[in-house]
Amino acid sequence: MSTAKSATAAPPDILRAAALELVVTDLEASRNFYHDVLGLLITFENAEEIHLRAFEEYLHHSLVLRKGPAAAVRRISYRVRSPRDLDAAERYFGELGVRVERRAKGSTRGLGELVHVQDPLGFPLEFFCEAEHVERYTQRYDAFGAATLLRLDHFNILTPDIPAARQYLLDLNFKVSEEIRDELGTTFASWMYRKPSVHDIALTQGDGPRLHHFAFNVQERHEILHICDHLGALRQSERIERGPGRHGVSNAFYLYMRDPDGHRVEVFTANYYTGDPDNPVKIWSVHDNQRRSWWGHSIIPSWYTEASGVLNLDDELQPVATHQGSIELKATVGADGY
């Protein structure tokens, strides 16, 4: 991450984490996993891409699957409050000295005018305000299954320099809900939010830029257990990487799965409200193992070593920088609350 430049312009008013675009190598296999197994609704599909949304969502999509030669993250999307905030994003990131592109309405299906940015952490961001509205399935109980994904909630990213990344997001007016620190005050992971919940994005120390996972909410814990049973009945239990379990950080009841290309998706519940201006930051010791599993479960090695690479704005794979922490911390801290 480059810290050479700072912006004097006001940052855009970001509302929330809004959407993710993944490159997948087998579109039909990914369709089966996200639509047939997890139950996401299809808004649009053709031979090259599928746009999906969860049951509470009324915007065109929150997940795009795009067929490509190698699995990667193509775009991380945030919604901003007004069209003026697209102008603000263009000015702000321009002053940071990173690549910024204005895109016309429809350049991403279902969305209005866009600003695309290769941010200082190396991630390809998409900012939008206007979007096509589609049917919200909140009361379509005829379509509900035993487990119903409600909405996209957050992203968890890996980046080598957590203090610099944390400051970058603080400058974008994100707030901190929970952090992992050592006795010297070194920060190893931060959970940061714009909407009034635990996080829209989690910063976790590791080789990056890479996406560790993205997450959808469900209403009840039993829905997560049903997903496990469903995968077992389909003889796809190998999709389950971690859980079900309870986090210390965020208190979420969780399940982590790997899609056919290895992208990691979380389904979770028990988020909490953070919208008051004096919401306190909860600090976890890096030596407290309950931060990662409230029940004390050990974590499998893939949790710390595997994540999705990200593309630049030219759809080229971004190089990954290695963080310089100790071997012990590399093995135990990355994506640790999750």
ABEGO torsion letter per residue (X at the ends): XBAABBBABBBBBBABBABBBBBBABAAAAAAAAAAAAGBBBABBBAABBBBBBAABABABABBBBBBABBBBABBBBBBABAAAAAAAAAAAAAAGBBBBBBBBGABBGBBBBBBBBBAAGBBBBBBABBBBBBBAAABAAABBABBBABBABBBBBBABAAAAAAAAAAAGBBBABBBBBAAGBBABBBBBABBBABABBBBBEBOBBBABBBBBBABAAAAAAAAAAAAAAGAAAABABOBBBBABGGBBBBBBBBAAGBBBBBBBGBBBAABAABBBBBBBAABAAAABAAGBBBBAAAAABBBBBBBAAGBBBBBBBBABBAAAAAAABGAAX
